[in-house]
């Protein structure tokens, strides 16, 4: 089961269910993350979901 939320406190509640995978949703486009931020996220989430614009820049219909 995947539990998906943009709220870290919601994901923390599901920590007691080891078979559940907790996914942090990051809505705004981001360009990077600091090591302390990544360490904090690892405390309450197993994965992160970001928008496509955070990974690939699109110009028209072409990735650049």
C-alpha positions in Angstrom: 0.0 0.0 0.0 1.3 3.5 -0.9 0.3 6.4 1.3 0.8 9.6 -0.6 0.6 13.0 1.1 2.2 16.5 1.0 2.0 16.7 4.8 4.9 15.1 6.8 2.8 14.6 9.9 0.3 12.5 8.0 3.1 10.3 6.7 4.6 10.0 10.2 1.4 8.5 11.5 1.7 5.6 9.0 5.3 4.8 10.2 3.8 2.2 12.5 2.7 0.1 9.5 5.9 -1.3 8.1 4.3 -2.7 4.9 2.9 0.7 3.9 5.2 2.8 1.7 5.0 6.5 2.5 5.4 9.0 -0.4 5.9 12.7 0.0 4.4 14.8 -2.7 6.2 18.0 -3.6 3.9 20.2 -5.7 6.0 23.2 -6.6 8.7 22.9 -9.2 12.0 22.4 -7.4 15.6 22.5 -8.7 17.5 20.8 -5.9 17.6 19.8 -2.3 20.1 20.2 0.4 21.6 17.2 2.3 19.9 18.2 5.6 16.5 18.4 3.8 17.0 15.0 2.3 17.9 13.6 5.7 14.8 15.1 7.2 12.6 13.6 4.4 14.1 10.1 4.9 12.7 10.3 8.5 9.1 10.2 7.4 8.9 9.1 3.7 10.2 6.2 1.7 9.9 8.0 -1.6 9.3 11.5 -3.1 7.0 12.4 -6.0 7.9 15.6 -7.8 6.4 17.2 -10.9 7.9 16.5 -14.3 9.1 20.1 -14.5 11.4 19.5 -11.6 13.2 16.8 -13.6 13.1 17.9 -17.2 12.8 21.4 -18.7 10.3 21.4 -21.6 10.4 24.0 -24.3 7.2 23.7 -26.3 6.8 20.0 -26.7 10.5 19.2 -26.6 12.6 18.3 -23.5 15.7 20.4 -23.3 
